[in-house]
Amino acid sequence: MSQYYAPIAYTVTEVEDGWLLKTVLQKRLQVSRKLLSKIKLTEQGVMLNGERVYISVKVSAGDLVEIRMEREESDDILPEDIPFAVLYEDEHLLIVNKDSGIIVHPTHGHYTGTLANGVVHYWQQKGEKFRFRPIHRLDQETSGVLAIAKNPYVHQHVSEQMIAGTVDKKYIALVHGSPVPEQGAVDGPIDRDPEEPHRRIVTPDGYAARTLYTTLSRWDDGSASAVSLKLESGRTHQIRVHMTSIGCPLIGDQMYKTLPMHNVDEQTMAVREERDTWIERQSLHACELIFEHPILRERMTFQAPLPPDMAALEKRLDTEAAPRERVQ
């Protein structure tokens, strides 16, 4: 196995004739300063027409520019045979469908049993060597699409798309009540709850957060709804906090469930408490992720079907909270 990942190549055009190689790397391949500083020190990190060169040389139209990154491993992550569904994979990206109940990356007190342990084992069994680089995170109990970069260049590029707001992350949630209006946005700054620091709340002094929502269907004259959500920011527990703030907490969410202060009558409270037992986690699923592939330069869509527990919850609502009204 080569000590390097597959090269990322670029052919110099007429427009770039006479440019410095450094300029091509930064302007066309968009290599970050940090990554450029690292790869230029390795034997085959920066190549021009198959030869190692200084990045200060000038290039000509038709020249082949290549960058290579040294292979890395997550030596601090113990490989474990933990199954997960692969939605897409190439030499640059791994897109998986994360199950609910599994933590993405080892943390203090959770060094094993994570998605990272399973992915490292998966690569090991294939005889491949990559460092585990999740591009974003999902809460432990949230299921759905998760993107993992196989090298620092891909991680940098997709992360920059997220910062720029060009990555579309779409979720499906089953909530108590029905949002009013049926489609809209929740603009609510989020920060830690000073009384319970592990929780988040909407507060004027918090960090800006915005969630777009669309009601897809509702049950029993609005006692429950299926909602499509899109994040325009990425705060911790954002969807759960925002939906609770408008009186529509996620079914099964024990941390952000309906509270008496939400002005819900006793009968409705009882119904919600009962339905919170119908699923063993908050009913939230990351169903779609869209971004531009850093190497192919194509905008790609990755989708994960509704998981069995949320599908079962929908079916039970169809049975016990009928009729169901399609909104969108």
C-alpha positions as CSV (number, residue, x, y, z in Angstrom):
1,M,0.0,0.0,0.0
2,S,1.3,3.4,-0.9
3,Q,2.1,5.8,1.9
4,Y,0.0,8.4,0.1
5,Y,-3.7,8.7,-0.7
6,A,-4.7,8.8,-4.4
7,P,-3.5,12.1,-5.9
8,I,-5.8,15.1,-6.5
9,A,-4.9,16.4,-9.9
10,Y,-5.5,19.6,-11.9
11,T,-4.5,20.5,-15.4
12,V,-3.3,24.1,-15.9
13,T,-5.4,26.1,-18.3
14,E,-4.5,28.9,-20.7
15,V,-5.9,31.4,-18.2
16,E,-3.4,30.2,-15.5
17,D,-0.3,30.1,-17.9
18,G,2.5,31.9,-16.0
19,W,0.9,31.7,-12.6
20,L,2.9,30.7,-9.6
21,L,2.2,27.1,-8.6
22,K,1.3,28.3,-5.1
23,T,-1.5,30.5,-6.7
24,V,-2.9,27.5,-8.6
25,L,-3.0,25.4,-5.5
26,Q,-4.7,28.1,-3.5
27,K,-7.0,29.6,-6.1
28,R,-8.0,26.5,-8.2
29,L,-7.5,23.5,-5.9
30,Q,-8.3,25.7,-2.9
31,V,-5.8,24.1,-0.7
32,S,-5.7,25.7,2.8
33,R,-2.6,27.2,4.1
34,K,-2.4,24.6,6.9
35,L,-2.7,21.7,4.5
36,L,-0.2,23.3,2.0
37,S,2.3,23.8,4.7
38,K,2.1,20.1,5.5
39,I,2.1,18.5,2.1
40,K,4.9,20.6,0.6
41,L,7.3,19.0,3.2
42,T,6.6,15.5,2.0
43,E,8.4,13.7,-0.9
44,Q,5.4,13.6,-3.2
45,G,3.2,16.1,-1.6
46,V,3.3,18.7,-4.4
47,M,4.2,17.5,-7.9
48,L,4.3,19.2,-11.3
49,N,4.4,16.9,-14.4
50,G,5.5,14.0,-12.2
51,E,8.4,15.9,-10.5
52,R,8.7,17.4,-7.0
53,V,9.0,21.2,-7.3
54,Y,8.9,24.3,-5.1
55,I,5.5,26.0,-5.0
56,S,7.2,29.2,-6.1
57,V,7.8,27.9,-9.7
58,K,5.7,29.2,-12.6
59,V,3.4,26.9,-14.4
60,S,2.4,26.6,-18.1
61,A,-0.8,25.7,-19.8
62,G,-1.2,21.9,-20.0
63,D,1.0,21.2,-16.9
64,L,-0.3,18.5,-14.6
65,V,-0.5,19.6,-10.9
66,E,-0.9,16.9,-8.3
67,I,-1.1,17.0,-4.5
68,R,-0.8,13.9,-2.3
69,M,-1.5,13.5,1.4
70,E,0.2,10.9,3.5
71,R,-2.1,8.1,4.8
72,E,-3.2,8.3,8.4
73,E,-5.0,6.1,10.9
74,S,-7.0,6.7,14.0
75,D,-4.6,4.8,16.2
76,D,-6.5,6.0,19.3
77,I,-9.8,4.4,18.2
78,L,-10.2,0.7,19.0
79,P,-11.6,-1.3,16.0
80,E,-15.0,-3.0,16.8
81,D,-17.3,-5.0,14.7
82,I,-20.3,-2.6,14.9
83,P,-22.6,-2.8,11.9
84,F,-23.8,0.3,10.0
85,A,-25.3,1.0,6.6
86,V,-23.2,2.4,3.9
87,L,-25.1,4.8,1.7
88,Y,-22.2,5.8,-0.6
89,E,-18.4,5.3,-0.7
90,D,-15.5,6.3,-2.9
91,E,-11.8,6.9,-2.3
92,H,-12.6,10.3,-0.8
93,L,-15.9,10.0,1.1
94,L,-17.9,7.6,3.2
95,I,-21.6,8.4,3.7
96,V,-23.4,6.2,6.3
97,N,-26.9,5.8,7.8
98,K,-26.3,6.2,11.5
99,D,-28.6,4.2,13.8
100,S,-30.1,5.9,16.8
101,G,-28.5,5.1,20.1
102,I,-25.0,5.2,18.8
103,I,-22.5,8.0,19.6
104,V,-20.5,9.3,16.6
105,H,-17.1,9.7,18.1
106,P,-15.4,8.4,21.3
107,T,-15.8,10.9,24.2
108,H,-14.9,10.9,27.9
109,G,-16.6,7.8,29.3
110,H,-17.5,6.4,25.8
111,Y,-14.3,5.1,24.3
112,T,-15.9,2.1,22.7
113,G,-19.2,1.2,21.0
114,T,-19.2,4.3,18.8
115,L,-19.7,4.7,15.1
116,A,-16.0,5.6,14.9
117,N,-15.1,2.2,16.3
118,G,-17.2,0.5,13.7
119,V,-15.9,2.5,10.8
120,V,-12.3,1.9,11.8
121,H,-13.0,-1.8,11.9
122,Y,-14.8,-1.7,8.6
123,W,-11.8,0.0,6.9
124,Q,-9.4,-2.4,8.6
125,Q,-11.3,-5.5,7.3
126,K,-11.0,-4.0,3.8
127,G,-7.3,-3.5,4.2
128,E,-7.7,0.3,4.0
129,K,-6.0,3.0,6.0
130,F,-7.9,6.2,6.8
131,R,-8.3,8.5,9.8
132,F,-11.9,8.8,11.1
133,R,-13.0,12.4,10.1
134,P,-16.7,13.1,10.6
135,I,-17.6,16.2,8.7
136,H,-20.6,16.9,11.0
137,R,-22.3,15.3,14.0
138,L,-25.6,13.8,15.0
139,D,-27.0,13.5,18.5
140,Q,-26.7,10.0,20.0
141,E,-30.4,9.3,19.6
142,T,-30.8,11.0,16.2
143,S,-30.5,8.6,13.2
144,G,-29.7,9.3,9.6
145,V,-27.2,10.5,7.0
146,L,-23.7,11.2,8.2
147,A,-20.7,12.2,6.1
148,I,-17.1,11.1,6.8
149,A,-14.1,12.5,5.0
150,K,-11.2,10.1,4.1
151,N,-8.6,12.8,3.9
152,P,-8.0,16.3,5.2
153,Y,-8.5,18.0,1.8
154,V,-12.1,16.6,1.5
155,H,-12.8,17.4,5.2
156,Q,-11.7,21.0,4.7
157,H,-13.8,21.5,1.5
158,V,-17.1,20.2,2.9
159,S,-16.5,21.9,6.2
160,E,-16.1,25.2,4.3
161,Q,-19.3,24.5,2.4
162,M,-21.1,24.1,5.8
163,I,-19.7,27.4,7.1
164,A,-20.8,29.1,3.8
165,G,-24.3,27.7,4.2
166,T,-24.3,25.8,0.9
167,V,-24.8,22.3,2.5
168,D,-28.4,21.3,2.8
169,K,-29.3,19.2,5.8
170,K,-32.9,17.9,5.9
171,Y,-34.6,16.2,8.8
172,I,-37.9,14.5,9.4
173,A,-39.5,14.7,12.9
174,L,-42.7,13.5,14.4
175,V,-43.9,16.1,16.9
176,H,-46.7,16.7,19.4
177,G,-49.2,19.3,18.2
178,S,-49.1,21.1,14.8
179,P,-47.0,24.1,14.0
180,V,-48.7,27.4,13.3
181,P,-48.3,28.5,10.6
182,E,-48.0,25.2,8.7
183,Q,-44.7,26.3,7.1
184,G,-42.2,28.9,8.5
185,A,-39.0,29.5,10.3
186,V,-38.0,29.5,14.0
187,D,-35.5,32.3,14.7
188,G,-34.4,31.8,18.3
189,P,-30.9,32.3,19.8
190,I,-29.8,29.2,21.7
191,D,-27.6,28.8,24.7
192,R,-27.2,26.5,27.8
193,D,-29.9,26.5,30.4
194,P,-28.2,28.0,33.5
195,E,-30.2,25.8,35.7
196,E,-29.5,22.6,33.8
197,P,-26.3,23.1,31.7
198,H,-26.7,19.9,29.7
199,R,-29.9,21.3,28.3
200,R,-30.3,24.2,25.8
201,I,-32.9,26.9,25.7
202,V,-34.0,29.8,23.5
203,T,-32.7,33.0,25.1
204,P,-32.1,36.5,23.8
205,D,-28.5,36.3,24.9
206,G,-27.8,33.0,23.0
207,Y,-26.1,32.2,19.7
208,A,-28.1,32.9,16.6
209,A,-30.1,29.9,15.3
210,R,-32.6,29.4,12.6
211,T,-34.7,26.4,11.6
212,L,-37.0,26.2,8.6
213,Y,-39.9,23.8,8.9
214,T,-42.7,22.4,6.7
215,T,-45.7,20.4,8.0
216,L,-46.1,17.3,5.9
217,S,-49.1,15.7,7.6
218,R,-51.0,15.9,10.8
219,W,-53.1,13.4,12.9
220,D,-56.3,13.8,14.9
221,D,-57.0,17.4,14.2
222,G,-53.4,18.4,15.0
223,S,-52.6,16.3,18.0
224,A,-49.4,15.2,16.2
225,S,-47.6,16.0,13.0
226,A,-44.9,14.9,10.7
227,V,-42.6,17.8,10.0
228,S,-39.7,18.4,7.5
229,L,-36.9,20.6,8.8
230,K,-33.9,22.3,7.4
231,L,-31.1,23.8,9.5
232,E,-29.6,27.2,8.6
233,S,-27.3,26.9,11.6
234,G,-26.0,24.1,13.6
235,R,-26.5,24.6,17.4
236,T,-26.5,21.7,19.8
237,H,-30.0,20.2,20.1
238,Q,-31.3,23.0,17.7
239,I,-34.3,21.2,16.2
240,R,-35.4,19.8,19.6
241,V,-35.1,23.2,21.3
242,H,-36.8,25.1,18.5
243,M,-39.7,22.8,18.1
244,T,-40.3,22.8,21.8
245,S,-40.2,26.6,21.8
246,I,-43.2,26.7,19.5
247,G,-45.1,24.2,21.5
248,C,-44.4,21.1,19.3
249,P,-41.8,19.0,21.1
250,L,-40.6,15.8,19.4
251,I,-42.5,12.7,20.4
252,G,-40.3,10.6,22.7
253,D,-38.0,13.4,23.6
254,Q,-37.6,13.0,27.4
255,M,-35.2,16.0,27.7
256,Y,-37.4,18.5,25.9
257,K,-40.8,17.1,26.4
258,T,-44.0,19.0,27.0
259,L,-44.0,20.9,30.3
260,P,-47.0,22.5,32.2
261,M,-45.7,26.0,31.3
262,H,-46.6,25.3,27.6
263,N,-50.3,26.0,28.4
264,V,-51.4,22.5,27.5
265,D,-54.5,21.1,29.2
266,E,-54.4,18.0,31.4
267,Q,-56.0,15.7,28.8
268,T,-53.6,16.8,26.1
269,M,-50.7,16.4,28.5
270,A,-51.9,12.8,29.3
271,V,-52.1,12.0,25.6
272,R,-48.6,13.4,25.0
273,E,-47.1,11.5,27.9
274,E,-48.6,8.3,26.6
275,R,-47.3,8.8,23.1
276,D,-43.8,9.6,24.5
277,T,-43.7,5.9,25.5
278,W,-44.3,4.7,21.9
279,I,-40.7,5.3,20.9
280,E,-37.6,4.9,22.9
281,R,-35.9,8.1,21.7
282,Q,-36.7,11.5,20.2
283,S,-38.3,10.9,16.8
284,L,-35.8,12.8,14.7
285,H,-34.1,11.5,11.5
286,A,-31.5,13.1,9.2
287,C,-33.1,12.0,5.9
288,E,-31.1,14.0,3.4
289,L,-27.7,15.6,2.9
290,I,-26.7,17.6,-0.1
291,F,-23.3,19.2,-0.9
292,E,-20.7,19.5,-3.7
293,H,-18.3,16.6,-3.9
294,P,-14.8,18.2,-3.5
295,I,-13.2,16.1,-6.1
296,L,-15.9,15.4,-8.7
297,R,-17.2,19.0,-8.4
298,E,-20.8,17.7,-8.6
299,R,-23.6,18.6,-6.2
300,M,-24.6,15.2,-4.7
301,T,-27.6,14.1,-2.7
302,F,-27.5,11.4,-0.1
303,Q,-30.7,10.0,1.5
304,A,-31.6,7.6,4.3
305,P,-35.0,6.0,4.6
306,L,-37.2,6.5,7.7
307,P,-35.9,4.0,10.3
308,P,-38.1,1.2,11.6
309,D,-38.9,2.8,15.0
310,M,-40.2,6.0,13.4
311,A,-42.1,4.1,10.7
312,A,-43.7,2.1,13.5
313,L,-44.6,5.3,15.4
314,E,-46.3,6.7,12.2
315,K,-48.2,3.4,11.8
316,R,-49.4,3.5,15.4
317,L,-50.5,7.1,15.1
318,D,-52.4,6.1,11.9
319,T,-54.2,3.5,13.9
320,E,-54.8,5.3,17.2
321,A,-54.9,9.0,16.2
322,A,-56.7,8.7,12.9
323,P,-57.6,10.4,10.6
324,R,-54.3,11.6,9.1
325,E,-54.4,14.7,6.9
326,R,-51.7,15.2,4.3
327,V,-50.6,18.9,4.2
328,Q,-47.7,18.8,1.8
